[in-house]
Amino acid sequence: MKFLLVEDDLDIAENIVDFLEGKGCSMDYAASGELALELLRDNIYDAVILDINLQTISGFEVCSRIRKNLRLKIPVIMLTARVMLGDKISGFECGADDYLTKPFDLEELLIRLKALSRRYRQCVANVFRVADLSLDPEKGIVERAGDRIVLPFVCFRILLRLMEKYPGPVSKEELEYDIWKDQPPMSNSLKSHFYTLRQLVDRPYEKQLLHSVRGRGYKIDDSDTDIDLGADI
């Protein structure tokens, strides 16, 4: 199992990491909410261990962004020295799955992490498949020909939208709104991200699945027929 720990108290973080790694877990560590969100965009975890009292953005805000911005259903267990019922309610309302009050027993933390991770893995997810490419939106897993492919957040969102609309195309405007809402970047950022997506998903394999289509946008196509391709949009 692989976990992300978000904790700005170095002594507490070291104790948790040392204990869980000693139990055979793989650990990533973030001392701030901002770094945690970056790691969650680019990595896959079984659960997040999230302290509430972070220095810049609170654990409540981090959890809310995990659910609303990143749209991840990964289990989140919150850690805090707060004992008020209202704080626990706030944690659950922003999307937390479990709650531990400091000080806590590390064995109990591990038991709760195992339970949360087991339920998460047992969730039935709709897996999109096109040819030898698959995408699991619940777990954030992309595979091609049996190989796991780790995608940056924006590339994952592009691929998810293309697979949802397969075999039809998705316009540039629709993709930009899906990723950036009403604040798309000024530069041709979508084209750059689509190029990166192609390098990861298509380039190592014999058949090209990702295409830009003249005047229409982007699409996934696994047929052997010719596609009216223009310059990258």
NORPE-V512246 format. One record per helix or strand of 3 or more residues. SS is the DSSP state (helix for helix, strand for strand). FROM is the first residue (numbers start at 1). TO is the last residue. If there is no record, write none. Layout:
ss: (SS | SS)
from: (FROM | FROM)
to: (TO | TO)
This chain:
ss: (strand | helix | strand | helix | strand | helix | strand | helix | strand | helix | strand | strand | strand | strand | helix | helix | helix | strand | strand)
from: (2 | 10 | 26 | 33 | 47 | 59 | 75 | 85 | 98 | 106 | 127 | 133 | 141 | 147 | 153 | 172 | 189 | 210 | 217)
to: (6 | 22 | 30 | 42 | 51 | 68 | 80 | 93 | 101 | 122 | 130 | 136 | 144 | 149 | 165 | 180 | 201 | 213 | 220)
